[in-house]
Each structure stands twice: as structure tokens, then as C-alpha cells.
Amino acid sequence: MDVQIEPSWKQHLAPEFEKPYFVKLTNFVRQEYRTTTCYPPGKLIFNAFNLCPYDKAKVVIIGQDPYHGPGQAHGLCFSVNDGVPFPPSLQNIFKEIQTDLGTPVPQSGNLTRWAEQGVLLLNATLTVRAHQAGSHQRQGWEEFTDAAIKALAEGREHLVFILWGSYAQKKGAFIDRSRHLVLASAHPSPLSAFHGFFGNRHFSLANAYLEQHGETPINW
């Protein structure tokens, strides 16, 4: 795994690349990609960082694990490549945006357009084995993505952190609520969407906060 990561992130995360856990993680990921089918494609592992440089980030959405079906994952949480059917959580995200902002559901589930506007779409674990959810958890990725969240939470002001579900909420528990807006609710998966995800209005709340702090809102 060559760390082809956007320069500003490379600078902020430089200490991580030298740590024993990251060396071990790199060896694990290389071996997995060599011997079995893994997602996303190797060159897209750091796609979330590459599309949303450190200084351009305005909103952070935390996911858990990449999609593990063929052609779905491309390194952005909740997002799928053009032409791929929307997974249920993404369907529910688009439904909530439609209710909240009146924006029609798009034709494509590719969220690159969000990333390019400053939305860091960060999974806690950046790789996965085909058809095996959670197969690359607890190998070091969580520590690396914690460091990225910490770098933003401590080095920037007035960001919006969106935490859906208990996993993301635990991961973002340390974020200083007096410096940033933290929006938390149930997860958009069909199992929990009706228990507090629908109606959370996170998209309009995020935009209102960004505008209040002189930032351009996100075109969701």
C-alpha cells in the first residue's frame, strides 16, 4: 500500500505513517489485496482525503466500513460509483435531503460532488474483503482515521461533524462542541432510519451553520 495521499493530509498525518500500527496495517492490506479480492480498488483507498484536502474540509461525515459488493466502493463513505443501484442507507439519505431541502433524488449515488465541495466522506475502516463486512476492522484503520478526525477537530474551527449511529457517535465523542457543530442521530440504515434519522434535518442545519460562519453552503 503506497500512501498516495493528498499533500496537506500527508503533512497533517505524517506522524501516523511512521507508527508501528501503520506499518503493520500496511503489510496486512498489501497481503490482502495480493491474495484476495478487496474493495475499494487500491488507488482509491485514500479517495476521501484526495478529493477533500485538509484546508478545504467543511463537513465531516463518518461511516464505518466500505461497501463489499463488486463495483460499489470507491473510497467515500455511503457513496457508490455511477450506475450502481443505491444501497438502502444511501436511498434514505437522499429521501431525507429531499424532505429537508426539497432537492430531488439524484440519478447517481456517486457523492464525489459533495467531496469536491468540502465534505470529507470518511469511513472508519478504509478497506474490506469482498462479501465480508467488517473483515478489515481492528487492523489499525480505526486508529488512523481517529488521527484524521482529531487533526481536523483540533486544527480547524467551525466544522460540521455528522455522526449517524452509535459507532460514529463514539468515534466523534471527543470533538469540542464549542468549536464545531456536531450533529448526531440514528443511522440511515433501514433498521434505524425511522428511529430518528428521518426528520433530523442535518443537511439544512449544516448549511445554516456554514453560512453563519461565512462559508458557502453545500449543494446537497
Stockholm file with secondary structure:
# STOCKHOLM 1.0

chainA/1-220         MDVQIEPSWKQHLAPEFEKPYFVKLTNFVRQEYRTTTCYPPGKLIFNAFNLCPYDKAKVVIIGQDPYHGPGQAHGLCFSVNDGVPFPPSLQNIFKEIQTDLGTPVPQSGNLTRWAEQGVLLLNATLTVRAHQAGSHQRQGWEEFTDAAIKALAEGREHLVFILWGSYAQKKGAFIDRSRHLVLASAHPSPLSAFHGFFGNRHFSLANAYLEQHGETPINW
#=GR chainA/1-220 SS CCCCCCHHHHHHHHHHHHSHHHHHHHHHHHHHHHHSCEESCGGGTTHHHHHSCGGGCCEEEEECSCCCSTTTCSSSTTCCCTTSCCCHHHHHHHHHHHHHHCCCCCSCCCTHHHHTTTEEEEESSCCEETTBTTTTTTSSHHHHHHHHHHHHHHHCSSCEEEEEHHHHHHHTTTSCTTTSEEEEECCSSTTTGGGTTTTCCHHHHHHHHHHHTTCCCCCC
#=GC SS_cons         CCCCCCHHHHHHHHHHHHSHHHHHHHHHHHHHHHHSCEESCGGGTTHHHHHSCGGGCCEEEEECSCCCSTTTCSSSTTCCCTTSCCCHHHHHHHHHHHHHHCCCCCSCCCTHHHHTTTEEEEESSCCEETTBTTTTTTSSHHHHHHHHHHHHHHHCSSCEEEEEHHHHHHHTTTSCTTTSEEEEECCSSTTTGGGTTTTCCHHHHHHHHHHHTTCCCCCC
//
